[in-house]
Amino acid sequence: MLAGALFACSGSSATATQDSLDASPAVVADFDASDGAPSESFPAAHPAPPQILKGTVAGTTVPGTVLTSPRIVPIVFAGDPMIETVSNFTAAVGSSAYWHSVVSEYGVGPATAIAPIIVNPSEIGLADGGTITFSNADTQSFIASHLDGAHSGWGTPDAQAIYAVFLPSGVTTNDNTSTHVSCVDFGGYHMAMPVNGTNIVYVVIPRCAKSIGSTDVTGPDLITSSLSHELIEAATDPLSTLTARDVGYAQADGPHAAYNIYPGGEIADMCSLSSGGFYKPTALGFLVQRGWSNASAAAGQPPCQPAPPDVIDYGAAPVLTANVPITSGYLGANGPTKGVKVPLGQSVTIEVDLYSNAPMSAPFNVQAFDLAGHDPDLNIVLDHDTGVNGDKIHATITRLKNGAFGGTAMVFIAYTSDTDFRDWIGFAAN
């Protein structure tokens, strides 16, 4: 849902904020002086989309685990009105066509599930009607203490299990970063930990009133969409939060390392970039998260699968050919990526290729801005902001201040409406 939030706060092509920078001559890089032309070849030539890699950190391949036979272990608390939703969804999702289409190309098989384990809220210190803070460390202790073989239904640590904890109302939690607060900074997370010599993966779903970045997803839909997102990532990248020596499908390939800054290089994160990331399959009947397909992306098809029937994949792809340094921020990955170098106080112009994999009924719109937040690192001005397959836009990028990752991630949004958009992430080095 982050992509939707970014789209909503963006404006049209930015205007310069410093008079002194307006006078700086623009350097031309990766630039075709023409505006291109509408093409009957679909999609028109444009840079290749990302591929999500397994077992790669900063260009070094390491062993990478996926869960080949995942087993969902739902853990709920007595009195929770969502117990039936949790039970029905976890029982159905792992054998569904939806699950197969999202995870099978990454070596993950069908998932089974047990009936929810029901725990008394007093076990985590929650009184009736009360509120508590229950940290990630508390969650780890809670899970580990119940995997001793003496607690009914829990059994002993299982490396193929995904222990899914559904926190009740009144509980605030954090992920592995103490400053990240549930329902404000995240709607769920997955992590791993060792328990009695076995590395296990767990998922935490806090009870939020609404989805982050959207007021439309609430109630059971919020539970199943958040859970599906985390189950996908727990199965395809179970252990990277525990050790950088065991990384699943967690990072975009080197030329697209800016995606590891935003939205993150895991399979479900990558589909928060476009509209329609969540949907409700008729056969399943629950709202779920689409997942990034390397195969579809490489074939010029919509990368977030299962794709709706007859959906057109389109976008605005910046042409970035320079090798520039980046600190991606995830797993401490450092290395070169494809980008453009924009020194402080200078401007550089690049080409942006517009494409679609089928004819569209009308031209689409384009916006571009950096991802530094409310105090931008970059000013990006487009020479025009609409086009069709085969057209080219020229983006002039001015460096206002240096970025924190050796540069600044930037987003190029192609859209037809507030609810139909595609994002492409690029990188401007300091």
Order of alpha helices (4+ residues) and beta strands (2+ residues): alpha-alpha-beta-beta-beta-beta-beta-alpha-alpha-beta-beta-beta-alpha-beta-beta-beta-beta-alpha-beta-beta-beta-beta-alpha-beta-beta-beta-beta-beta-beta-beta-beta-beta-beta-beta
